[in-house]
Amino acid sequence: MPLPSESEIRDAYRRDGFVVVRGVFSAADVSVLAEAFDRQFQAGLKHPSSFRHGNFHVRVADDENLGHTVRMVQWPSYGDPVLNAFRQDDRMLRLLEPLLGGDLKQIINQLHWKPPGAAGGDYAFHQDSRFRRPREAYRNLSDSYVQTGLAVDPHTARSGAMRLYPGSHLLGDLDLLPRASILGSGIAEEALERYDLDPSRLVDFEMEPGDVGLWHPYMIHGSAANRSGLDRRLYINGYVRAADCDRGEWTWRDGRPVPLGEPVLVHYEDLHHRSEPHYVTG
């Protein structure tokens, strides 16, 4: 399936704050990606609690419905060439270049699972801008950062697809959920009503396997629990224009992939003080 033109991607993203590009990756590609997810999940289950080795982070939980499970894995690409190849695939660059150019770093590299029946499977309405800290490291955030999600499974209202508020990226950085965790906090619409936003305008960010969604750092979004009989896996990669960010791993320089080397500072503040493998407590 041919990709949309640069102007189509750019216009839809700037107008709505998000865009879904259909059929970017083939069924064969998705099968390879699903196997990589399964490998990471099985490896993660072996950890009794959340584990960190530098930027690589496995977040596990004891879900009251599912038992011991893996919620997410951050920066698996340091050790998994398959996942590394997907984040630097030329098709991803073709989606991003009209918005950010060809000199890009990466802030997010994350595998995310939302299994059916999980007790803590909902995400409160929020903006990803709340996680871009410290603020001084991210310049021109509205124009320099794009979040992407590659669907491994169908993302539908029933499976807990994200719900987005079209045009909310134009409202800037809002204090939707001060100091609270977004996971397992419910998807209450009161946070929207405080800003006179009509919940009836929300739309489901529906995707099929192989589709790639792009959304703005100020886009208001949340998601309900998975009520389907299938998992809802998503490969999330967040990219930033290199000149506007002091953190992150180089991904493309002048449109050419940059290999990962020694981990650099992204989010883990103690990277240079406690980079050894350890379990995370508290």
Number of C-alpha atoms within 10 A of each C-alpha: 8 8 14 14 12 14 11 12 21 19 15 13 20 17 13 18 24 25 21 21 18 17 16 21 20 12 13 10 14 18 14 13 20 18 12 17 22 11 12 18 21 12 12 22 17 12 16 13 20 21 19 20 14 22 21 20 22 27 18 21 17 14 16 11 11 13 11 16 22 27 21 23 25 19 22 21 18 17 11 13 11 14 22 18 12 18 23 17 12 15 14 17 21 18 22 24 16 16 21 18 18 20 18 30 24 23 24 20 24 22 25 19 20 23 24 20 18 18 16 20 22 22 22 23 28 26 22 17 20 18 10 16 12 10 12 9 13 21 16 10 21 16 15 21 29 26 21 25 22 28 24 27 19 21 24 19 19 15 24 27 23 22 22 24 24 17 18 19 23 15 11 14 19 16 12 18 15 10 8 9 11 16 15 15 15 17 20 14 15 13 17 16 11 10 12 9 15 12 15 8 11 16 15 17 21 18 23 16 23 24 22 25 21 22 25 27 26 24 26 28 23 25 23 23 23 25 17 15 11 16 19 22 23 24 24 20 23 20 25 30 26 24 12 17 21 14 19 21 24 21 24 22 14 10 15 14 19 15 13 14 9 8 16 16 16 17 16 15 11 11 16 12 8 13 15 11 12 14 14 12 7 3
